């Protein structure tokens, strides 16, 4: 399973997403996403253990 971290222009994590479609939804909602990076496997494990990536997104 691949997860992505979305960052604003100042390098702050805005959201963590599982699909590119989720990222596009956030962009359409007006979130200032300037960079998207694939999470390392050891980082992504935390997402799968704590719930869905949308748990990190207050907008979903």
C-alpha positions as CSV (number, residue, x, y, z in Angstrom):
1,X,0.0,0.0,0.0
2,X,1.4,3.4,-1.0
3,X,0.7,6.6,1.0
4,X,1.6,10.2,0.0
5,X,2.4,13.2,2.2
6,X,1.1,16.5,0.9
7,X,3.1,19.7,1.8
8,X,2.3,23.4,1.5
9,X,4.8,25.9,0.1
10,X,6.5,26.2,3.5
11,X,7.2,22.5,3.8
12,X,4.4,21.8,6.4
13,X,2.5,18.5,6.1
14,X,-1.1,19.3,5.1
15,X,-2.4,15.8,4.6
16,X,-1.6,12.2,4.0
17,X,-3.4,10.4,1.2
18,X,-3.5,6.9,-0.2
19,X,-4.4,7.8,-3.8
20,X,-3.7,10.5,-6.4
21,X,-7.5,11.0,-6.6
22,X,-7.6,12.0,-2.9
23,X,-4.9,14.5,-3.6
24,X,-6.9,16.0,-6.5
25,X,-10.0,16.3,-4.3
26,X,-8.0,18.3,-1.8
27,X,-6.6,20.5,-4.5
28,X,-10.2,21.1,-5.8
29,X,-11.2,22.0,-2.2
30,X,-8.6,24.7,-2.3
31,X,-5.9,23.1,-0.2
32,X,-2.5,24.8,-1.0
33,X,-0.6,21.6,-2.0
34,X,2.7,22.5,-3.5
35,X,4.5,19.2,-3.1
36,X,3.5,15.5,-2.9
37,X,6.0,12.9,-1.8
38,X,5.6,9.1,-1.6
39,X,6.0,8.0,2.0
40,X,8.7,5.5,2.9
41,X,7.4,2.0,3.8
42,X,8.3,2.5,7.5
43,X,6.3,5.8,7.5
44,X,3.3,4.3,5.7
45,X,3.1,1.5,8.4
46,X,2.0,4.1,10.9
47,X,-0.9,5.1,8.6
48,X,-2.1,1.5,8.1
49,X,-1.9,0.8,11.9
50,X,-3.7,4.0,13.0
51,X,-6.5,3.9,10.5
52,X,-7.1,5.3,7.1
53,X,-5.1,8.2,5.6
54,X,-8.3,10.3,5.7
55,X,-7.9,10.2,9.6
56,X,-5.1,12.7,9.0
57,X,-7.2,14.9,6.8
58,X,-9.7,17.1,8.7
59,X,-11.6,17.9,5.5
60,X,-12.7,14.3,4.8
